[in-house]
Amino acid sequence: MATALLPLLLLLQLSHHWAAPAALSASSRGSPPVAAEGLQAELTAAIEAGQPSFTIKGGTYRFKSGTSLLIHNATDLAIRAPDPVELIFEGSAGVSFVSAVRVSIENIAIDYDPLPTKGHSSITYALVNSTDVLTQNLTIRSAPYMAVTAFTGGGNHTFRRLRFAPHPGARWASQRDAIHFSDVRIGPTIEDSSIGWCGDDFINIKNTLQLLLRCTTASSCIVINPHVSGEQPIPFGGTSVLATARQGDRFSFYQWPSTDMVMPQLETSAAHGSATVSSLEPLTTASPALATEAAALEKSLIGVWPWTAWTNQSMPFGTSELWRVNFSAPLPETIWRR
């Protein structure tokens, strides 16, 4: 096996006029809050009972420090708020959808008390492993880290009249990214919205690059799903794109860049330049030899190539998540023998 060639990167391709929303004013902070604990209990009961709709009574809901509004395992549920609703969080908390499918929510504002002055490890409005979530008339007044995110799942989320509205005199509505989506099967639709006032990226829609450790046959390879050291923790879920991959998805292969940021794509077939997945499985009990090999690859990539100093990848990343990926047809020898 040749040892002088550069490592390979893999990209998994997953198949598939302003009207300000009514919201409570900042002065509502002084009004008597509605019990957030009761709201959570009633919403959870509605989800577990499979109810088609749930109504939030208008008013201000103040959550205890670190406590989020959780929307877990909900399917075909419409969350309605005929009168404006304000959700006030503290610290590392927010609205968290997990494994939600065809859920809608409307007419809410999100704020923090005390107002964030520095970033926390939290996400204000998070969609994790969810599909077809419709959000309408959502106002973000402050966010201690990323404001609106989606990680893994079917995606295809829709946002209508999403409004970022920082407090008077505040520099940011969001301390970090305004919109940050990663590894969803279908990207979002954002309509009639006003987004900005963020301390970092305006919008990110991306997939995680995988690392090819090695191939054991022409159609079976061991792949690393890397995790950047210190990456943002995802509420009640992970960021493993391979955990949601399936038969029929496609991998494209790229040469690891050496002196610049250009990653040439390597042809795997004359038809479309990608390889189709037939099956895949996590190597939850990877041998010590494989773990050592993965750690050696990580060490060889960090701080070696000039371009890494220009990216977040100049920092260490984890290589503990290994997968065996089987392809429906043999890969070219120039790929699988590297």
Secondary structure, DSSP 4 states (H G I P E B T S, - for coil): ---SSPPEEEEEE------PPP---GGGGGSPPEEHHHHHHHHHHHHHHT-SEEEPPSEEEEPPTTPPEEEES-EEEEEE-SS-EEEEE-SS--EEEES-EEEEEEEEEEEESSPPSS--S-EEEEEES-EEEEEEEEEE--BSSEEEEEESS-B--EEEEEEE-PPTT-S-SBSS-SEEEES-SB--EEES-B---BSS-SEEEE-PEEEEEEEEETTEEEEE--EETTPPPPTTS---SGGG--TT-EEEEEEPPSSSS--PEEP--TTTS-EEEEEEEE-TT--HHHHHHHHHHHHHHTTTSGGGGGSGGGS-EE---EEEEEESSPPPHHHHT-
